[in-house]
């Protein structure tokens, strides 16, 4: 008998504690279902990326390219393709990663597809010019760099540098390779009209 009474008392105590906990949680929550300001803690530091942006394959791919992790960047761009579709930005990223991996044929194909998707996408034009220079086709590279230069309105010093190198190569076939000089650059789209410049390895 005493055991039954003790068991009922313990059950009653647990129910009371549960009710108090629920009441505290309700107090912490606002009418909108989110935590009230008093319980939210400190805000995230300035400059913290939004979670949706932080995991975006395109952004991750660009960061990996900047870090020299070209295989991982390529995988990130493929994830971006699954999410965004084959936009000019995604195709240009895939082509640029293949360029860094020495897969010139694949890089050229993807960059030409990027240009077909958006004929005004400057990074794809510039990167295609880099591919053509690597393939030993300075004449076509020069025309491609001229297009990139015109679309960019001559604002990028790096596109101007690429164009100068292509012109020098077409006018003097014995001119040293830009790769040996370490003066070529690659443009990668970052969003909001900005470009990320990646120097060659």
C-alpha positions in Angstrom: 0.0 0.0 0.0 2.8 2.4 1.0 4.6 1.5 -2.3 1.5 2.4 -4.4 1.2 5.7 -2.5 4.9 6.5 -3.0 4.6 5.7 -6.8 1.6 8.0 -7.2 3.4 10.8 -5.4 6.5 10.5 -7.6 4.3 10.5 -10.7 2.5 13.6 -9.5 5.9 15.3 -8.8 7.1 14.5 -12.4 3.9 15.9 -13.9 4.3 19.1 -11.9 8.0 19.5 -13.0 6.9 18.9 -16.6 4.2 21.6 -16.4 6.7 24.1 -15.0 9.1 23.3 -17.8 6.4 23.8 -20.4 5.5 27.1 -18.8 9.1 28.3 -18.9 9.4 27.4 -22.6 6.2 29.2 -23.4 7.5 32.3 -21.6 10.8 32.2 -23.7 8.8 32.0 -26.9 7.2 35.0 -28.6 3.8 34.9 -30.3 5.5 34.2 -33.6 6.9 30.9 -32.3 10.5 32.2 -32.2 12.6 32.9 -29.1 11.8 36.2 -27.5 14.7 38.8 -27.5 15.6 38.0 -23.9 16.5 34.4 -24.8 18.1 34.8 -28.2 21.7 35.4 -27.1 24.3 37.4 -28.9 23.9 38.1 -32.7 26.3 36.5 -35.2 29.5 38.4 -35.8 29.4 40.9 -38.7 30.2 39.4 -42.0 29.0 35.9 -41.1 27.6 34.2 -44.2 24.0 33.3 -44.3 23.7 29.4 -44.0 22.1 29.2 -47.5 24.9 31.2 -49.0 27.6 29.3 -47.1 26.7 26.0 -48.5 26.0 27.2 -52.1 28.1 25.1 -54.4 29.0 28.0 -56.7 30.4 30.1 -53.8 32.2 27.1 -52.4 33.7 26.3 -55.8 35.0 29.8 -56.2 36.6 29.7 -52.8 38.2 26.3 -53.5 39.6 27.7 -56.8 41.2 30.5 -54.9 42.7 28.0 -52.5 44.1 25.9 -55.4 41.8 22.9 -54.7 40.7 22.4 -58.3 39.4 18.8 -58.0 37.2 19.8 -55.0 36.1 23.0 -56.8 35.0 21.0 -59.8 32.8 18.8 -57.5 31.4 21.9 -55.9 30.5 23.3 -59.4 28.8 20.1 -60.3 26.7 20.4 -57.1 25.9 23.9 -58.1 24.8 22.7 -61.5 22.4 20.3 -59.8 20.9 23.2 -57.8 21.1 26.1 -60.3 21.2 24.4 -63.6 23.9 24.9 -66.2 24.0 28.7 -66.1 26.9 30.7 -67.6 28.4 31.1 -64.2 28.3 27.4 -63.4 29.6 26.4 -66.8 32.4 29.0 -66.6 33.4 27.6 -63.2 33.5 24.0 -64.5 35.5 25.1 -67.5 37.9 27.1 -65.3 38.5 24.2 -62.9 39.2 21.9 -65.9 41.6 24.5 -67.2 43.5 24.4 -63.9 43.6 20.6 -64.0 45.1 20.7 -67.5 42.0 19.3 -69.2 42.1 21.9 -72.0 39.6 20.1 -74.3 37.0 19.9 -71.6 37.7 23.4 -70.5 37.2 24.8 -74.0 34.0 22.9 -74.4 32.5 24.2 -71.1 33.6 27.8 -71.6 32.1 27.9 -75.1 28.9 26.5 -73.6 29.0 29.3 -71.0 29.4 31.9 -73.8 26.4 30.3 -75.6 24.4 30.6 -72.4 25.4 34.3 -71.9 27.3 36.0 -74.7 28.2 38.9 -72.4 29.7 36.8 -69.6 33.2 38.3 -69.3 35.0 35.6 -67.2 34.0 32.9 -69.8 35.5 34.9 -72.7 38.7 35.7 -70.7 39.2 32.1 -69.6 38.5 30.8 -73.1 41.3 33.0 -74.2 43.6 31.5 -71.6 42.7 28.0 -72.8 43.5 29.0 -76.4 46.8 30.4 -75.5 47.6 27.2 -73.6 46.7 25.3 -76.8 49.0 27.4 -78.9 46.3 29.3 -80.7 47.2 32.9 -80.1 45.4 34.3 -83.1 42.0 33.1 -81.9 42.9 33.9 -78.3 43.6 37.4 -79.3 40.1 37.8 -80.8 38.6 36.3 -77.7 40.5 38.6 -75.4 39.5 41.5 -77.6 35.9 40.5 -77.0 36.4 40.2 -73.2 38.1 43.6 -73.2 35.2 45.2 -75.1 32.6 43.7 -72.9 34.5 44.8 -69.8 34.9 48.3 -71.2 38.7 48.0 -70.6 38.3 48.2 -66.8 40.3 45.1 -65.9 44.1 45.5 -66.0 44.4 41.7 -66.1 42.3 41.4 -69.3 44.4 44.2 -70.8 47.5 42.2 -69.8 46.2 39.0 -71.4 45.3 40.9 -74.6 48.8 42.4 -74.8 50.4 39.0 -74.4 48.2 37.5 -77.1 49.0 40.5 -79.5 52.7 40.1 -78.8 52.5 36.4 -79.5 50.7 36.8 -82.8 53.1 39.5 -83.9 56.2 37.6 -82.8 55.8 33.8 -82.7 59.0 33.5 -80.8 57.6 35.5 -77.9 57.9 33.6 -74.6 54.9 31.7 -73.4 52.7 33.6 -70.9 52.7 30.6 -68.6 56.5 30.8 -68.4 56.3 34.5 -67.6 53.6 33.9 -64.9 51.6 36.9 -66.1 48.3 35.4 -67.2 45.2 35.7 -65.1 41.8 34.0 -64.8 38.5 35.6 -64.0 35.8 33.8 -62.0 32.4 35.2 -61.4 31.6 35.9 -57.7 28.2 37.5 -58.0 26.9 41.1 -57.6 28.9 42.1 -60.7 32.3 41.3 -59.0 35.1 39.1 -60.3 37.7 37.2 -58.4 41.1 37.2 -60.0 43.1 34.0 -59.7 46.8 34.1 -60.5 48.2 31.0 -62.2 49.9 28.4 -59.9 
